[in-house]
Amino acid sequence: MTTFRGVYKIKSLKFSILTTMFLSLTSVFFTVNAQNLVPNGSFEDYTSLPISSGDWPLCVGWNNVNMNLGNWPYATPDYLHTSGIGDAKLPNCKWADVNAQDGDAIMGLYSKHSSQLNSRDYIATQLTSPLVVGTTYTISFWLTSGSGNYYYGSSSENFGVQLTSAPLTQVQHENAGGTPQAIVPGSPWHTGWVFYSFSYVATSAYQYVTVGNFYTDAVTSTTVHYSGANYSGGSYYFVDDLIVESANSLPVELIRFDVINQENSVISVWQTVTETNNDFFTVERSGDAKSWTEVGIVDGAGNSQDLLDYSFRDYSPLAGRSYYRLKQTDFDGETSYSSVKSVVRILEEGTELRVYPNPTRHTVTIEGNYDEIIDFKLLNELGIDVTDQVILLNDDNDTILNLDLSALPGGVYVFKTVNSVKRITKI
């Protein structure tokens, strides 16, 4: 059974004095040995900053279902960033005025197009692990229509999230079909961010998640809110912080977890409002959000019903993008994990990579510091590791790698090291 609850939350006051007023609405529980199964669910990781509409390939791990990089009539959702350029720059992007709900990046996609029958944008990715049949999961995300000068002027029905065993397909821009496990009720029109959360008991070991409107125009009604829009009858939504995680919970109620980048350190800060049998917290760090290292331990309060503040300073942070999470341990040894947060630190001199030629047909050269290129991975657009399909043409130069990509199909790939990511396009 799917249940819904929508929570209005003022982003600019997210962790301010008004937090206390929203405790009953915004509290998030630790989950037992669980974390978000959606890689890059907040869209913060990118290979390059977006510079125009349809730049979804720049967002690590995500695809647009039809995998076509071309323009219309192919569906091309929009990757948007506070440091983007032109149409893709927040908060005044092409489609409306909007700030990221959390961090610097969001995705935008149309749910219904007024000039093309059954036309749909989708964003999709592969989960980090399949669902476990019979387990209850929480599917949640933030949604807004934005404000200001709208490009699409209507709201529409049927916006949701679908979990599948295989990737959905789309030839051009037609609706993909299928039945979403989570669907937003009604025809939402939100000028601010609204949080949606759904409960779902897994009936299959689903491995893929897709966001959008899966139904035809015939069963999707719209409501015009801004008649002066370029497409007043079309519907467009911004999405942030997509989460699919186990709903099993422990009695430690976490209302804030954040990481703050400072000159010589990274500070993790968190707040709890209830703790039961809580022994200690472990701060863990990762360079890839998969392999985790303990960086510090902070004692818990045991049992408490008060608002408590915690912090830990990491004096040896990683260069580039890194990830942090909390592991909570009970007195009886049971553990649970918080959501994952990321932070970006400027690379040390000499670690920046050069990639050329790019795009390439067969071979590509990677030039950089030895410590930076000695250990790398190449990921496809679904975030799948395809490094074993790459041929290393040289192994005697400390600063240059020559890679043969002939065995790979055309598309966008991500060259990833501990501290850097670079986008490579194979044509």
C-alpha positions as CSV (number, residue, x, y, z in Angstrom):
1,M,0.0,0.0,0.0
2,T,1.3,3.4,-0.9
3,T,0.7,6.3,1.5
4,F,1.4,10.0,1.0
5,R,2.4,12.9,3.1
6,G,3.3,16.3,1.7
7,V,5.4,18.7,3.9
8,Y,5.9,22.3,3.2
9,K,9.3,23.5,4.3
10,I,10.9,26.9,4.0
11,K,14.4,26.3,2.5
12,S,16.0,29.5,3.6
13,L,15.1,28.7,7.2
14,K,16.0,25.0,6.9
15,F,18.3,24.9,9.9
16,S,17.5,28.2,11.5
17,I,15.7,29.1,14.8
18,L,12.4,28.1,13.1
19,T,13.6,24.5,12.9
20,T,11.9,23.8,16.3
21,M,8.5,24.8,14.8
22,F,8.8,22.0,12.1
23,L,10.1,19.1,14.2
24,S,7.0,17.0,13.9
25,L,7.1,17.5,10.1
26,T,10.7,17.3,9.1
27,S,12.3,14.8,11.4
28,V,14.1,11.9,9.8
29,F,15.0,8.7,11.4
30,F,18.3,6.8,11.1
31,T,17.7,3.6,9.1
32,V,18.9,0.2,10.1
33,N,22.1,-0.7,8.1
34,A,20.4,1.3,5.2
35,Q,21.3,4.2,3.1
36,N,20.0,5.9,0.0
37,L,20.0,3.3,-2.9
38,V,19.8,6.1,-5.4
39,P,23.4,7.1,-6.4
40,N,23.8,10.9,-6.7
41,G,20.2,11.3,-5.6
42,S,20.8,15.0,-4.9
43,F,22.4,15.5,-8.3
44,E,25.5,17.2,-6.8
45,D,28.1,15.1,-8.7
46,Y,28.9,16.2,-12.2
47,T,31.5,15.8,-14.9
48,S,31.2,19.4,-16.1
49,L,28.9,22.3,-15.2
50,P,25.8,22.6,-17.4
51,I,25.8,25.4,-19.9
52,S,22.5,25.0,-21.7
53,S,19.2,23.1,-21.8
54,G,19.3,19.3,-22.1
55,D,22.6,18.9,-20.3
56,W,21.5,15.8,-18.3
57,P,24.6,13.8,-19.3
58,L,26.7,16.0,-17.1
59,C,25.1,14.7,-14.0
60,V,26.9,11.6,-12.9
61,G,25.0,8.3,-13.0
62,W,21.8,9.7,-14.6
63,N,20.2,9.2,-18.0
64,N,17.2,10.3,-20.0
65,V,15.8,6.8,-20.8
66,N,16.2,7.1,-24.6
67,M,20.0,7.7,-24.1
68,N,20.0,10.1,-27.1
69,L,22.1,13.2,-26.8
70,G,20.4,15.0,-29.6
71,N,17.8,17.8,-29.5
72,W,14.1,17.8,-30.2
73,P,12.2,15.6,-30.8
74,Y,14.3,13.5,-28.3
75,A,13.4,14.0,-24.6
76,T,16.2,15.8,-22.9
77,P,15.7,16.7,-19.2
78,D,17.7,19.6,-17.8
79,Y,20.6,19.6,-15.4
80,L,20.7,22.9,-13.5
81,H,23.3,24.3,-11.1
82,T,24.1,27.5,-9.2
83,S,27.4,27.7,-11.0
84,G,25.9,26.8,-14.4
85,I,25.8,29.1,-17.4
86,G,22.9,30.7,-19.3
87,D,19.7,28.6,-19.4
88,A,21.2,26.1,-16.9
89,K,22.1,28.6,-14.2
90,L,20.2,28.7,-10.9
91,P,18.2,30.5,-9.6
92,N,17.1,32.2,-12.8
93,C,17.2,29.4,-15.3
94,K,15.2,29.2,-18.6
95,W,12.2,27.5,-17.2
96,A,11.4,29.4,-14.0
97,D,13.1,31.0,-11.0
98,V,14.2,28.4,-8.4
99,N,16.9,27.7,-5.9
100,A,18.2,24.2,-5.2
101,Q,16.4,22.6,-2.2
102,D,19.7,21.3,-0.9
103,G,23.2,21.9,-2.2
104,D,23.7,23.5,-5.7
105,A,22.1,21.2,-8.2
106,I,18.6,20.0,-9.3
107,M,17.0,18.3,-12.3
108,G,14.1,19.8,-14.4
109,L,11.8,17.8,-16.7
110,Y,8.5,18.4,-18.4
111,S,5.6,16.2,-17.3
112,K,3.4,17.1,-20.3
113,H,4.1,19.1,-23.5
114,S,1.3,21.1,-25.0
115,S,2.4,20.9,-28.6
116,Q,3.5,17.2,-28.8
117,L,1.2,14.3,-28.1
118,N,2.2,12.1,-25.1
119,S,5.6,13.8,-24.9
120,R,7.6,13.1,-21.7
121,D,11.0,13.8,-20.1
122,Y,12.4,11.2,-17.7
123,I,15.4,10.9,-15.5
124,A,16.6,7.5,-14.6
125,T,19.4,5.6,-12.9
126,Q,20.4,2.2,-11.5
127,L,20.0,1.6,-7.8
128,T,23.2,0.7,-5.9
129,S,21.6,-2.6,-4.9
130,P,18.3,-4.4,-5.8
131,L,15.3,-4.2,-3.5
132,V,14.7,-7.0,-1.2
133,V,11.3,-8.6,-1.7
134,G,9.0,-8.1,1.4
135,T,11.0,-5.2,2.7
136,T,9.3,-1.9,3.3
137,Y,11.0,1.1,1.6
138,T,10.6,4.8,1.7
139,I,10.5,6.6,-1.6
140,S,10.9,10.4,-1.2
141,F,11.8,13.5,-3.1
142,W,11.3,17.3,-3.2
143,L,9.2,18.9,-5.9
144,T,8.5,22.5,-7.1
145,S,7.1,24.4,-10.1
146,G,9.4,27.3,-9.4
147,S,8.2,30.9,-9.6
148,G,8.6,34.0,-11.8
149,N,8.7,33.9,-15.6
150,Y,7.5,30.4,-16.3
151,Y,8.3,28.6,-19.6
152,Y,5.6,26.0,-19.0
153,G,2.4,27.4,-17.4
154,S,0.4,24.4,-16.2
155,S,0.4,21.8,-13.5
156,S,-0.4,18.2,-14.4
157,E,-1.5,14.9,-12.9
158,N,0.5,11.6,-12.7
159,F,4.0,12.7,-11.8
160,G,5.7,9.9,-10.0
161,V,8.5,7.4,-9.5
162,Q,8.7,3.9,-11.0
163,L,10.9,1.0,-9.9
164,T,11.7,-1.6,-12.5
165,S,13.7,-4.7,-13.0
166,A,15.2,-3.5,-16.3
167,P,15.8,0.0,-17.7
168,L,12.7,1.6,-19.2
169,T,13.0,2.5,-22.9
170,Q,11.9,5.5,-25.0
171,V,12.4,5.8,-28.8
172,Q,11.9,9.6,-29.0
173,H,9.7,11.3,-26.4
174,E,6.7,9.1,-26.0
175,N,5.4,8.1,-22.5
176,A,7.3,5.1,-21.2
177,G,4.2,3.3,-19.7
178,G,4.2,1.1,-16.6
179,T,2.8,1.7,-13.2
180,P,4.7,3.9,-10.7
181,Q,5.0,2.8,-7.1
182,A,4.9,6.4,-6.0
183,I,2.6,9.0,-7.6
184,V,2.0,12.6,-6.5
185,P,-1.7,13.1,-5.9
186,G,-3.7,15.7,-7.8
187,S,-2.1,18.3,-10.1
188,P,0.6,19.9,-8.0
189,W,1.6,23.5,-8.5
190,H,4.2,24.6,-5.8
191,T,6.1,27.9,-6.0
192,G,8.3,26.6,-3.1
193,W,9.8,23.1,-2.5
194,V,7.4,20.5,-1.2
195,F,8.5,17.2,0.3
196,Y,6.7,13.9,-0.8
197,S,7.2,10.6,0.9
198,F,5.7,7.2,0.1
199,S,5.8,3.8,1.7
200,Y,6.3,0.8,-0.5
201,V,6.6,-3.0,0.2
202,A,8.9,-4.5,-2.5
203,T,7.2,-7.2,-4.6
204,S,10.3,-7.7,-6.8
205,A,14.0,-7.2,-6.7
206,Y,13.8,-4.0,-8.7
207,Q,17.1,-2.4,-9.7
208,Y,16.2,0.8,-11.7
209,V,14.4,4.0,-10.7
210,T,12.8,6.4,-13.2
211,V,11.1,9.7,-12.5
212,G,8.4,11.4,-14.6
213,N,4.8,11.0,-15.9
214,F,4.3,7.5,-17.3
215,Y,0.7,7.9,-18.5
216,T,-0.7,9.2,-21.8
217,D,-2.2,12.6,-22.3
218,A,-5.7,11.1,-22.5
219,V,-5.6,10.3,-18.7
220,T,-3.4,13.3,-17.7
221,S,-5.3,16.5,-17.0
222,T,-3.7,19.9,-16.7
223,T,-4.5,23.1,-15.0
224,V,-3.3,26.5,-16.4
225,H,-1.7,28.7,-13.8
226,Y,0.4,31.1,-16.0
227,S,-1.2,31.9,-19.3
228,G,1.7,34.1,-20.4
229,A,4.1,31.1,-20.5
230,N,5.8,30.0,-23.8
231,Y,3.8,26.7,-23.4
232,S,0.9,27.7,-21.2
233,G,-0.6,24.2,-21.5
234,G,2.6,22.4,-20.7
235,S,3.7,21.2,-17.3
236,Y,7.3,21.2,-16.0
237,Y,8.7,20.2,-12.5
238,F,12.0,20.6,-10.7
239,V,13.2,17.6,-8.6
240,D,15.8,17.3,-5.8
241,D,17.0,14.8,-3.2
242,L,15.5,11.6,-4.5
243,I,15.8,8.8,-1.9
244,V,14.9,5.1,-1.9
245,E,15.8,3.5,1.4
246,S,14.8,0.8,3.8
247,A,12.0,2.1,6.2
248,N,13.1,0.0,9.2
249,S,14.0,2.5,11.9
250,L,15.8,2.9,15.2
251,P,14.7,5.3,17.9
252,V,17.2,8.0,17.3
253,E,15.5,11.0,15.7
254,L,17.9,13.0,13.6
255,I,16.6,16.4,12.4
256,R,19.8,17.8,11.0
257,F,23.0,16.4,9.5
258,D,25.3,18.6,7.4
259,V,28.9,18.9,6.4
260,I,30.6,22.3,6.3
261,N,33.8,23.0,4.3
262,Q,36.4,25.2,6.0
263,E,39.9,26.2,5.0
264,N,41.8,23.4,6.8
265,S,39.0,21.0,7.8
266,V,35.5,19.7,7.2
267,I,33.0,19.9,10.1
268,S,30.1,17.5,10.5
269,V,27.2,18.9,12.5
270,W,24.0,17.1,13.5
271,Q,21.0,17.4,15.9
272,T,18.8,14.9,17.6
273,V,15.5,15.4,19.4
274,T,15.1,11.9,20.9
275,E,17.7,9.2,21.7
276,T,17.0,5.8,23.2
277,N,19.8,3.4,24.2
278,N,22.2,5.5,22.0
279,D,25.9,4.7,22.8
280,F,27.9,6.6,20.2
281,F,28.1,8.1,16.7
282,T,30.8,7.3,14.2
283,V,31.7,9.8,11.5
284,E,32.6,8.0,8.3
285,R,34.1,9.4,5.1
286,S,34.4,8.2,1.5
287,G,35.8,9.3,-1.8
288,D,33.3,7.4,-3.9
289,A,30.2,6.9,-1.6
290,K,30.9,3.2,-1.6
291,S,34.0,2.4,0.5
292,W,33.9,4.1,3.9
293,T,36.6,5.0,6.5
294,E,36.0,5.9,10.1
295,V,37.3,9.4,10.9
296,G,36.0,10.0,14.4
297,I,33.7,8.9,17.3
298,V,31.4,11.1,19.3
299,D,29.6,9.8,22.4
300,G,25.8,9.7,22.4
301,A,23.5,10.8,25.2
302,G,22.1,7.4,25.9
303,N,18.5,8.4,26.5
304,S,17.2,11.9,25.9
305,Q,14.1,13.8,24.9
306,D,16.0,17.1,24.4
307,L,17.3,18.9,21.4
308,L,21.0,18.0,21.3
309,D,23.8,19.4,19.1
310,Y,26.8,17.4,18.0
311,S,29.8,18.2,15.8
312,F,33.1,16.6,14.7
313,R,36.0,18.2,12.8
314,D,37.9,16.3,10.2
315,Y,41.4,17.8,10.0
316,S,42.5,15.5,7.1
317,P,39.8,15.9,4.5
318,L,40.1,14.6,1.0
319,A,40.7,16.8,-2.0
320,G,37.9,17.1,-4.6
321,R,34.5,15.7,-3.7
322,S,34.1,13.5,-0.7
323,Y,31.2,12.1,1.2
324,Y,30.3,11.8,4.9
325,R,27.7,9.8,6.9
326,L,26.9,9.0,10.5
327,K,26.8,5.5,11.9
328,Q,24.8,5.3,15.1
329,T,25.5,2.4,17.6
330,D,23.2,1.3,20.4
331,F,24.5,-0.1,23.8
332,D,23.4,-3.5,22.5
333,G,25.6,-3.2,19.4
334,E,22.8,-2.5,16.9
335,T,23.9,0.0,14.2
336,S,22.1,2.4,11.8
337,Y,23.2,5.0,9.2
338,S,22.2,8.5,8.3
339,S,21.8,9.9,4.8
340,V,25.0,10.8,2.9
341,K,26.2,14.3,2.5
342,S,29.0,15.5,0.1
343,V,31.5,18.4,0.1
344,V,33.9,19.6,-2.5
345,R,37.4,20.9,-1.7
346,I,39.7,22.6,-4.2
347,L,42.2,20.2,-5.6
348,E,45.8,20.6,-4.6
349,E,48.1,22.0,-7.2
350,G,49.1,19.5,-9.8
351,T,46.1,17.2,-9.3
352,E,43.9,18.6,-12.1
353,L,43.5,16.3,-15.0
354,R,43.6,17.0,-18.8
355,V,41.6,14.9,-21.2
356,Y,42.1,15.0,-24.9
357,P,40.9,14.5,-27.6
358,N,37.4,14.9,-26.3
359,P,35.1,13.9,-28.0
360,T,37.1,10.9,-29.3
361,R,36.4,8.0,-31.7
362,H,38.9,5.4,-30.3
363,T,41.7,6.6,-28.0
364,V,41.9,9.2,-25.3
365,T,44.8,10.6,-23.3
366,I,44.6,11.4,-19.6
367,E,47.3,13.7,-18.3
368,G,47.9,14.5,-14.6
369,N,49.7,13.9,-11.4
370,Y,50.9,10.3,-10.9
371,D,49.1,9.9,-7.6
372,E,45.9,11.1,-9.3
373,I,45.9,8.8,-12.4
374,I,47.4,5.6,-10.9
375,D,44.0,4.3,-9.8
376,F,41.0,5.1,-11.9
377,K,37.6,3.9,-12.9
378,L,35.6,4.5,-16.1
379,L,31.8,4.5,-15.6
380,N,29.0,4.6,-18.3
381,E,25.9,6.8,-18.2
382,L,24.2,4.3,-15.8
383,G,27.1,4.5,-13.4
384,I,28.2,1.0,-14.2
385,D,32.0,0.3,-14.0
386,V,33.3,-0.5,-17.5
387,T,37.0,-0.2,-16.7
388,D,37.7,-3.8,-17.7
389,Q,36.6,-3.0,-21.3
390,V,39.4,-0.3,-21.6
391,I,42.8,-1.2,-23.0
392,L,45.8,0.6,-21.4
393,L,48.2,1.5,-24.2
394,N,51.1,2.5,-22.1
395,D,52.3,1.8,-18.6
396,D,55.7,3.5,-18.5
397,N,54.7,7.2,-18.0
398,D,54.0,8.6,-14.6
399,T,51.9,11.5,-15.8
400,I,50.1,10.2,-18.9
401,L,47.6,7.4,-19.6
402,N,46.6,6.5,-23.2
403,L,43.3,4.5,-23.2
404,D,41.8,2.6,-26.1
405,L,38.0,2.8,-25.8
406,S,37.2,0.9,-29.0
407,A,35.4,-1.8,-27.2
408,L,32.8,0.6,-25.8
409,P,29.7,1.9,-27.6
410,G,29.3,5.6,-28.3
411,G,28.1,7.7,-25.4
412,V,29.2,9.7,-22.5
413,Y,31.5,8.2,-19.9
414,V,33.0,9.3,-16.6
415,F,36.7,9.0,-15.9
416,K,36.9,9.0,-12.1
417,T,39.8,9.1,-9.6
418,V,39.9,9.6,-5.9
419,N,39.8,13.4,-6.3
420,S,38.5,14.1,-9.8
421,V,35.8,13.3,-12.3
422,K,36.0,14.0,-16.0
423,R,33.4,13.6,-18.8
424,I,34.6,11.7,-21.9
425,T,32.4,11.6,-25.0
426,K,32.9,8.7,-27.4
427,I,31.5,9.2,-30.9
